């Protein structure tokens, strides 16, 4: 019986590790994004925060979509206008949400499903909750 439990345990670990290979995302840290801003690198910031959160603080130049948590079709459709803008160029795209987790992942997956190359997509690690570069935030 112990042997069976051990086999099942390792099988479960293997399955979880294998599944993790297919659910990875590209992330950018706040420091990396701040360096991009300082260097005047061109990119698109897709901000999915709720309106109140966006109004309280957002990164300069961010495009508000109010799509958080980008789970329902109605929320995802709020991304469609910015997807049209993304398709007009090959700039990197940073998805920003309150915490950089599920909402950002949902938006990332939706944008990718619309034909945007995943190599262009990034999630701001930790979202606005971990953004410390107030010099690049509005309102100030």
C-alpha positions as YAML, in Angstrom:
chain: A
units: angstrom
residues:
- id: 1
  name: UNK
  ca: [0.00, 0.00, 0.00]
- id: 2
  name: UNK
  ca: [2.86, 2.41, 0.80]
- id: 3
  name: UNK
  ca: [4.32, 1.68, -2.61]
- id: 4
  name: UNK
  ca: [1.03, 2.55, -4.31]
- id: 5
  name: UNK
  ca: [0.79, 5.83, -2.40]
- id: 6
  name: UNK
  ca: [4.36, 6.69, -3.35]
- id: 7
  name: UNK
  ca: [3.67, 5.95, -7.03]
- id: 8
  name: UNK
  ca: [0.49, 8.06, -6.96]
- id: 9
  name: UNK
  ca: [2.32, 10.89, -5.23]
- id: 10
  name: UNK
  ca: [5.06, 11.02, -7.88]
- id: 11
  name: UNK
  ca: [2.51, 10.67, -10.67]
- id: 12
  name: UNK
  ca: [0.61, 13.68, -9.31]
- id: 13
  name: UNK
  ca: [3.80, 15.73, -9.00]
- id: 14
  name: UNK
  ca: [4.77, 14.83, -12.57]
- id: 15
  name: UNK
  ca: [1.37, 15.80, -13.92]
- id: 16
  name: UNK
  ca: [1.46, 19.17, -12.13]
- id: 17
  name: UNK
  ca: [4.98, 19.88, -13.40]
- id: 18
  name: UNK
  ca: [3.97, 18.93, -16.95]
- id: 19
  name: UNK
  ca: [0.84, 21.10, -16.78]
- id: 20
  name: UNK
  ca: [2.97, 24.02, -15.62]
- id: 21
  name: UNK
  ca: [4.84, 23.92, -18.92]
- id: 22
  name: UNK
  ca: [1.66, 24.99, -20.70]
- id: 23
  name: UNK
  ca: [0.52, 27.72, -18.36]
- id: 24
  name: UNK
  ca: [3.52, 30.01, -18.29]
- id: 25
  name: UNK
  ca: [3.33, 33.72, -18.96]
- id: 26
  name: UNK
  ca: [5.87, 36.40, -19.77]
- id: 27
  name: UNK
  ca: [6.37, 38.80, -16.89]
- id: 28
  name: UNK
  ca: [8.02, 42.18, -16.57]
- id: 29
  name: UNK
  ca: [9.01, 43.61, -13.20]
- id: 30
  name: UNK
  ca: [8.22, 47.11, -12.11]
- id: 31
  name: UNK
  ca: [11.91, 48.00, -12.26]
- id: 32
  name: UNK
  ca: [12.21, 46.67, -15.82]
- id: 33
  name: UNK
  ca: [9.13, 48.61, -16.92]
- id: 34
  name: UNK
  ca: [10.44, 51.78, -15.24]
- id: 35
  name: UNK
  ca: [13.69, 51.34, -17.19]
- id: 36
  name: UNK
  ca: [11.70, 50.98, -20.42]
- id: 37
  name: UNK
  ca: [9.89, 54.22, -19.61]
- id: 38
  name: UNK
  ca: [13.15, 56.04, -18.75]
- id: 39
  name: UNK
  ca: [14.77, 54.85, -21.98]
- id: 40
  name: UNK
  ca: [11.70, 55.98, -23.97]
- id: 41
  name: UNK
  ca: [11.16, 52.48, -25.34]
- id: 42
  name: UNK
  ca: [7.86, 52.21, -27.16]
- id: 43
  name: UNK
  ca: [5.23, 49.80, -25.84]
- id: 44
  name: UNK
  ca: [1.52, 49.57, -25.07]
- id: 45
  name: UNK
  ca: [0.16, 49.30, -21.54]
- id: 46
  name: UNK
  ca: [-3.25, 47.64, -21.34]
- id: 47
  name: UNK
  ca: [-4.68, 48.47, -17.92]
- id: 48
  name: UNK
  ca: [-7.61, 46.27, -16.88]
- id: 49
  name: UNK
  ca: [-8.07, 47.72, -13.38]
- id: 50
  name: UNK
  ca: [-11.59, 48.68, -12.29]
- id: 51
  name: UNK
  ca: [-12.37, 52.33, -13.05]
- id: 52
  name: UNK
  ca: [-11.98, 53.52, -9.45]
- id: 53
  name: UNK
  ca: [-8.56, 51.84, -9.13]
- id: 54
  name: UNK
  ca: [-7.45, 53.26, -12.48]
- id: 55
  name: UNK
  ca: [-8.61, 56.73, -11.47]
- id: 56
  name: UNK
  ca: [-6.73, 56.43, -8.16]
- id: 57
  name: UNK
  ca: [-3.44, 55.39, -9.81]
- id: 58
  name: UNK
  ca: [-2.20, 54.12, -13.13]
- id: 59
  name: UNK
  ca: [1.03, 54.11, -15.09]
- id: 60
  name: UNK
  ca: [1.52, 57.08, -17.39]
- id: 61
  name: UNK
  ca: [0.30, 56.25, -20.89]
- id: 62
  name: UNK
  ca: [-1.77, 53.25, -19.82]
- id: 63
  name: UNK
  ca: [-4.89, 52.54, -21.85]
- id: 64
  name: UNK
  ca: [-7.87, 51.96, -19.54]
- id: 65
  name: UNK
  ca: [-10.16, 49.07, -20.41]
- id: 66
  name: UNK
  ca: [-11.91, 48.43, -17.07]
- id: 67
  name: UNK
  ca: [-11.96, 44.75, -18.08]
- id: 68
  name: UNK
  ca: [-11.02, 43.33, -14.66]
- id: 69
  name: UNK
  ca: [-11.19, 40.40, -13.98]
- id: 70
  name: UNK
  ca: [-11.54, 39.63, -17.72]
- id: 71
  name: UNK
  ca: [-13.40, 36.43, -16.90]
- id: 72
  name: UNK
  ca: [-16.82, 36.98, -18.49]
- id: 73
  name: UNK
  ca: [-17.31, 37.57, -22.22]
- id: 74
  name: UNK
  ca: [-18.65, 41.06, -21.45]
- id: 75
  name: UNK
  ca: [-15.41, 41.92, -19.61]
- id: 76
  name: UNK
  ca: [-13.18, 40.42, -22.31]
- id: 77
  name: UNK
  ca: [-14.98, 42.41, -25.03]
- id: 78
  name: UNK
  ca: [-13.81, 45.59, -23.30]
- id: 79
  name: UNK
  ca: [-10.33, 44.64, -24.55]
- id: 80
  name: UNK
  ca: [-11.38, 44.56, -28.22]
- id: 81
  name: UNK
  ca: [-10.76, 48.27, -29.00]
- id: 82
  name: UNK
  ca: [-7.20, 48.10, -27.67]
- id: 83
  name: UNK
  ca: [-6.59, 44.80, -29.50]
- id: 84
  name: UNK
  ca: [-7.25, 46.66, -32.76]
- id: 85
  name: UNK
  ca: [-4.57, 49.18, -31.76]
- id: 86
  name: UNK
  ca: [-2.16, 46.35, -30.82]
- id: 87
  name: UNK
  ca: [-2.65, 44.76, -34.25]
- id: 88
  name: UNK
  ca: [-1.49, 47.97, -35.96]
- id: 89
  name: UNK
  ca: [2.11, 47.55, -34.79]
- id: 90
  name: UNK
  ca: [4.60, 45.11, -33.30]
- id: 91
  name: UNK
  ca: [5.20, 46.87, -29.99]
- id: 92
  name: UNK
  ca: [5.46, 44.95, -26.71]
- id: 93
  name: UNK
  ca: [2.20, 44.84, -24.72]
- id: 94
  name: UNK
  ca: [2.12, 45.00, -20.93]
- id: 95
  name: UNK
  ca: [-1.06, 43.90, -19.17]
- id: 96
  name: UNK
  ca: [-1.64, 45.62, -15.82]
- id: 97
  name: UNK
  ca: [-4.20, 44.60, -13.22]
- id: 98
  name: UNK
  ca: [-4.52, 45.17, -9.47]
- id: 99
  name: UNK
  ca: [-2.30, 42.22, -8.44]
- id: 100
  name: UNK
  ca: [-0.79, 40.74, -11.62]
- id: 101
  name: UNK
  ca: [-2.52, 37.40, -11.25]
- id: 102
  name: UNK
  ca: [-5.71, 35.85, -12.58]
- id: 103
  name: UNK
  ca: [-7.20, 38.98, -14.12]
- id: 104
  name: UNK
  ca: [-3.98, 39.73, -16.00]
- id: 105
  name: UNK
  ca: [-3.68, 36.09, -17.05]
- id: 106
  name: UNK
  ca: [-7.27, 36.12, -18.37]
- id: 107
  name: UNK
  ca: [-6.60, 39.30, -20.37]
- id: 108
  name: UNK
  ca: [-3.25, 37.92, -21.63]
- id: 109
  name: UNK
  ca: [-4.95, 34.73, -22.81]
- id: 110
  name: UNK
  ca: [-7.76, 36.66, -24.50]
- id: 111
  name: UNK
  ca: [-5.36, 39.00, -26.31]
- id: 112
  name: UNK
  ca: [-3.31, 35.99, -27.40]
- id: 113
  name: UNK
  ca: [-6.46, 34.23, -28.65]
- id: 114
  name: UNK
  ca: [-7.04, 37.21, -30.96]
- id: 115
  name: UNK
  ca: [-3.83, 36.48, -32.85]
- id: 116
  name: UNK
  ca: [-1.31, 38.60, -30.95]
- id: 117
  name: UNK
  ca: [2.09, 36.88, -30.78]
- id: 118
  name: UNK
  ca: [2.74, 35.77, -27.21]
- id: 119
  name: UNK
  ca: [6.35, 36.95, -27.54]
- id: 120
  name: UNK
  ca: [4.95, 40.51, -27.40]
- id: 121
  name: UNK
  ca: [2.86, 39.96, -24.28]
- id: 122
  name: UNK
  ca: [3.90, 40.65, -20.69]
- id: 123
  name: UNK
  ca: [2.17, 40.84, -17.34]
- id: 124
  name: UNK
  ca: [3.35, 43.43, -14.84]
- id: 125
  name: UNK
  ca: [4.56, 41.21, -12.02]
- id: 126
  name: UNK
  ca: [2.59, 42.00, -8.88]
- id: 127
  name: UNK
  ca: [0.33, 44.42, -10.78]
- id: 128
  name: UNK
  ca: [-0.32, 47.93, -9.52]
- id: 129
  name: UNK
  ca: [-0.19, 46.58, -5.98]
- id: 130
  name: UNK
  ca: [3.57, 46.23, -6.30]
- id: 131
  name: UNK
  ca: [4.25, 49.26, -8.51]
- id: 132
  name: UNK
  ca: [6.66, 51.55, -6.63]
- id: 133
  name: UNK
  ca: [7.67, 53.99, -9.36]
- id: 134
  name: UNK
  ca: [5.35, 56.86, -8.47]
- id: 135
  name: UNK
  ca: [7.29, 59.20, -10.73]
- id: 136
  name: UNK
  ca: [5.67, 57.33, -13.63]
- id: 137
  name: UNK
  ca: [2.18, 57.23, -12.10]
- id: 138
  name: UNK
  ca: [-0.89, 59.38, -12.53]
- id: 139
  name: UNK
  ca: [-2.43, 61.07, -10.68]
- id: 140
  name: UNK
  ca: [0.61, 62.28, -8.81]
...
